[in-house]
Amino acid sequence: MAENNKLKVELCMGSSCFARGNSGILSDLEGFISENGLEDRVELEGHLCLGKCNSGPHITIGDKEFSGISDSSCAIDLVRKALEEIDAESNLH
């Protein structure tokens, strides 16, 4: 979780990751966040290059790194799962 209590989702937007699918994933994640009213829970952040070009597209969700994710639905599922884990953890406290 980011310091402001939002789930931080970082996408590499370097030319390799962008061309391999992160451009579409960014757009679809923005739509998912907006359609589900998650603006106060998820922070999207783009980076010019995360230095993992050979295994891109690269996405970091919270403290977990994922490479080779080129399907928007997979990225959305990973964000959804991370939010569910946060909710479950907060219910334990």
N, C-alpha and C positions, 0 to 999 in steps of 0.2 A: 504494500500500500504506500502511496506517496504521502508526504508529510501532511498534506491538506486532506487526508483521509479519502482520497480518490484512488481508484485502481489506475495505475499508470500503464498505458499501452504505447510502446515506442515502435515505430516502423522505420526501417531503413528506406530512404527515398533516393539513395544513390542510383546512378544510371542502370546498373545491373539489376538490382532488386526492383527498381521501378519498372523496368522492361519485363521482368519475370512475373509481375503480378501485383506488387504492392500498390500500384496506382489504383487498381480496381478495388483492392482490399480496403484501402483508405476510404474511398468513396462509400463502399458498402458498410464499413464500420461506422462512419458518420451517420448514415441512414439508420442503422440499427440503434445507435445511441439516441438519436432524435426520436424515432418512432416509439421507443420504449421509455422515454422520459428519464434517461440515465445520465444526463448532462452533469448532475451533481454527484455522480458516482464514478464516472470514467473520464480520465484525462488522456486525450490522444496527443502524441508528440511525434513529429517527424524529424529525422536526422539526415544530413546529407550523405553520410556513409558510416556504417558501423564496422567496416573492415572485414566483413565475412562474405565477400563477393562470391567466392566459389561455392558456397552452400546456400545462397539466397533463393528466394526472398527471406529476409530476416525480420523477426518480430520478437519483441520482449513484452511479456505480460506480467506485471508485478515483478517478481524476482526470477521468473522462468524465461529462458530463451528458447526460441523455436526457429528452425531453419527449414527451408524447402517448402514452406507453406504458400501455395499458390492458389488455393481455393478459398474464396471469401467465406463460404459457409463453415469451413473448418476454423478459420480465424474467429468468426462470430461464436462458434461453439466453445472455443478456448476461453474467450472473454466471459461468456455466460457461466462456464464452469468455475472460473476464477471468482466471479461474483458470488456464486453459490457457496464456494469454500469460505469466503469472507463472511457471508451471512451465517453459515453454520458455526464458524469460530466465534462470532460475536454473540451467538445464542448460548455458548458455553460459559460466557463470562457474566 
